[in-house]
């Protein structure tokens, strides 16, 4: 048990050290890409979803903080929704970050290629709605 706890703490610390600082991104370009492309991909994935049953919605206080959360929610598979990083909006989000955030790492994430059942689909829809809300918060946040 102590070993597992130590591994978890180490994993958290490594993520904190390796987290990209989004303060040098070109927010205007990323905003344009979101408005013209990513927004349509996200809303297309959420078509027909019932938002009332989704879990809590997060906000963020600044554009760099929003991009950090957007990156985390979009590009890191979560239990129950391994396929989210393979969605078209995730690929386009990653491309926007690579293209408009100097020094953003171009490394690939873990991919998830499991089949989606209804429960998994609901988890993915919840995660996608969280991402849409974070983009909205990004648009409203000061730099």
One Martini backbone bead per residue (centre of mass of N, CA, C, O) as a GRO file, in nm:
protein
  143
    1UNK     BB    1   0.057   0.063  -0.020
    2UNK     BB    2   0.303   0.253  -0.001
    3UNK     BB    3   0.393   0.216  -0.292
    4UNK     BB    4   0.140   0.330  -0.429
    5UNK     BB    5   0.152   0.608  -0.298
    6UNK     BB    6   0.434   0.680  -0.405
    7UNK     BB    7   0.363   0.656  -0.707
    8UNK     BB    8   0.143   0.870  -0.709
    9UNK     BB    9   0.317   1.107  -0.615
   10UNK     BB   10   0.522   1.088  -0.843
   11UNK     BB   11   0.322   1.135  -1.074
   12UNK     BB   12   0.234   1.418  -0.985
   13UNK     BB   13   0.516   1.550  -0.988
   14UNK     BB   14   0.582   1.499  -1.284
   15UNK     BB   15   0.342   1.657  -1.402
   16UNK     BB   16   0.421   1.930  -1.279
   17UNK     BB   17   0.700   1.953  -1.420
   18UNK     BB   18   0.581   1.874  -1.728
   19UNK     BB   19   0.417   2.120  -1.750
   20UNK     BB   20   0.296   2.343  -1.955
   21UNK     BB   21   0.338   2.686  -2.039
   22UNK     BB   22   0.071   2.896  -2.177
   23UNK     BB   23   0.169   3.212  -2.178
   24UNK     BB   24   0.307   3.204  -2.494
   25UNK     BB   25   0.060   3.207  -2.648
   26UNK     BB   26  -0.156   3.252  -2.927
   27UNK     BB   27  -0.468   3.347  -2.850
   28UNK     BB   28  -0.590   3.454  -3.114
   29UNK     BB   29  -0.542   3.199  -3.287
   30UNK     BB   30  -0.686   2.998  -3.101
   31UNK     BB   31  -0.958   3.137  -3.109
   32UNK     BB   32  -1.006   3.108  -3.413
   33UNK     BB   33  -0.991   2.799  -3.422
   34UNK     BB   34  -1.219   2.749  -3.231
   35UNK     BB   35  -1.451   2.908  -3.372
   36UNK     BB   36  -1.406   2.767  -3.674
   37UNK     BB   37  -1.361   2.448  -3.565
   38UNK     BB   38  -1.374   2.312  -3.275
   39UNK     BB   39  -1.662   2.385  -3.198
   40UNK     BB   40  -1.798   2.208  -3.421
   41UNK     BB   41  -1.682   1.940  -3.324
   42UNK     BB   42  -1.798   1.941  -3.038
   43UNK     BB   43  -2.101   1.981  -3.106
   44UNK     BB   44  -2.117   1.726  -3.282
   45UNK     BB   45  -2.052   1.524  -3.044
   46UNK     BB   46  -2.314   1.647  -2.869
   47UNK     BB   47  -2.532   1.552  -3.030
   48UNK     BB   48  -2.812   1.463  -2.831
   49UNK     BB   49  -2.732   1.551  -2.563
   50UNK     BB   50  -2.786   1.546  -2.205
   51UNK     BB   51  -2.686   1.791  -1.987
   52UNK     BB   52  -2.833   1.737  -1.708
   53UNK     BB   53  -2.651   1.460  -1.643
   54UNK     BB   54  -2.404   1.608  -1.593
   55UNK     BB   55  -2.149   1.700  -1.439
   56UNK     BB   56  -1.947   1.906  -1.342
   57UNK     BB   57  -1.836   2.240  -1.406
   58UNK     BB   58  -1.559   2.404  -1.524
   59UNK     BB   59  -1.332   2.662  -1.456
   60UNK     BB   60  -1.126   2.955  -1.531
   61UNK     BB   61  -0.895   3.244  -1.479
   62UNK     BB   62  -0.721   3.186  -1.747
   63UNK     BB   63  -0.586   3.108  -2.040
   64UNK     BB   64  -0.360   2.920  -1.941
   65UNK     BB   65  -0.545   2.756  -1.750
   66UNK     BB   66  -0.738   2.659  -1.969
   67UNK     BB   67  -0.533   2.512  -2.151
   68UNK     BB   68  -0.448   2.309  -1.940
   69UNK     BB   69  -0.729   2.178  -1.909
   70UNK     BB   70  -0.785   2.115  -2.202
   71UNK     BB   71  -0.547   1.930  -2.243
   72UNK     BB   72  -0.615   1.726  -2.023
   73UNK     BB   73  -0.908   1.649  -2.116
   74UNK     BB   74  -0.833   1.584  -2.424
   75UNK     BB   75  -0.531   1.411  -2.417
   76UNK     BB   76  -0.630   1.237  -2.164
   77UNK     BB   77  -0.717   0.952  -2.074
   78UNK     BB   78  -1.000   0.807  -1.923
   79UNK     BB   79  -1.187   0.637  -1.736
   80UNK     BB   80  -1.426   0.520  -1.979
   81UNK     BB   81  -1.246   0.719  -2.207
   82UNK     BB   82  -1.007   0.633  -2.434
   83UNK     BB   83  -1.100   0.792  -2.721
   84UNK     BB   84  -1.084   1.106  -2.704
   85UNK     BB   85  -0.790   1.167  -2.834
   86UNK     BB   86  -0.920   1.063  -3.132
   87UNK     BB   87  -1.066   1.299  -3.185
   88UNK     BB   88  -1.086   1.567  -3.389
   89UNK     BB   89  -1.072   1.789  -3.168
   90UNK     BB   90  -0.807   1.682  -3.046
   91UNK     BB   91  -0.625   1.710  -3.293
   92UNK     BB   92  -0.681   2.020  -3.328
   93UNK     BB   93  -0.585   2.108  -3.055
   94UNK     BB   94  -0.298   2.004  -3.077
   95UNK     BB   95  -0.227   2.169  -3.332
   96UNK     BB   96  -0.272   2.447  -3.203
   97UNK     BB   97  -0.058   2.417  -2.980
   98UNK     BB   98   0.183   2.362  -3.163
   99UNK     BB   99   0.144   2.627  -3.353
  100UNK     BB  100   0.082   2.852  -3.081
  101UNK     BB  101   0.307   2.712  -2.876
  102UNK     BB  102   0.603   2.760  -2.782
  103UNK     BB  103   0.742   2.439  -2.713
  104UNK     BB  104   0.537   2.243  -2.758
  105UNK     BB  105   0.483   1.923  -2.726
  106UNK     BB  106   0.488   1.645  -2.979
  107UNK     BB  107   0.392   1.422  -2.817
  108UNK     BB  108   0.243   1.138  -2.766
  109UNK     BB  109  -0.027   0.979  -2.656
  110UNK     BB  110  -0.228   0.779  -2.525
  111UNK     BB  111  -0.416   0.534  -2.667
  112UNK     BB  112  -0.764   0.455  -2.740
  113UNK     BB  113  -0.927   0.136  -2.873
  114UNK     BB  114  -1.194   0.096  -2.747
  115UNK     BB  115  -1.501   0.003  -2.712
  116UNK     BB  116  -1.820   0.167  -2.708
  117UNK     BB  117  -2.041   0.198  -2.475
  118UNK     BB  118  -2.289   0.363  -2.324
  119UNK     BB  119  -2.130   0.436  -2.069
  120UNK     BB  120  -1.884   0.544  -2.217
  121UNK     BB  121  -2.031   0.759  -2.378
  122UNK     BB  122  -2.120   0.927  -2.132
  123UNK     BB  123  -1.837   0.992  -2.034
  124UNK     BB  124  -1.749   1.134  -2.295
  125UNK     BB  125  -1.970   1.351  -2.295
  126UNK     BB  126  -1.888   1.477  -2.032
  127UNK     BB  127  -1.602   1.551  -2.117
  128UNK     BB  128  -1.685   1.723  -2.362
  129UNK     BB  129  -1.849   1.932  -2.200
  130UNK     BB  130  -1.611   2.030  -2.036
  131UNK     BB  131  -1.445   2.134  -2.275
  132UNK     BB  132  -1.649   2.338  -2.379
  133UNK     BB  133  -1.651   2.506  -2.116
  134UNK     BB  134  -1.347   2.576  -2.118
  135UNK     BB  135  -1.356   2.733  -2.381
  136UNK     BB  136  -1.551   2.944  -2.281
  137UNK     BB  137  -1.366   3.042  -2.053
  138UNK     BB  138  -1.134   3.124  -2.236
  139UNK     BB  139  -1.296   3.349  -2.388
  140UNK     BB  140  -1.350   3.511  -2.098
  141UNK     BB  141  -1.057   3.540  -2.036
  142UNK     BB  142  -0.785   3.670  -1.932
  143UNK     BB  143  -0.440   3.693  -1.992
   0.00000   0.00000   0.00000
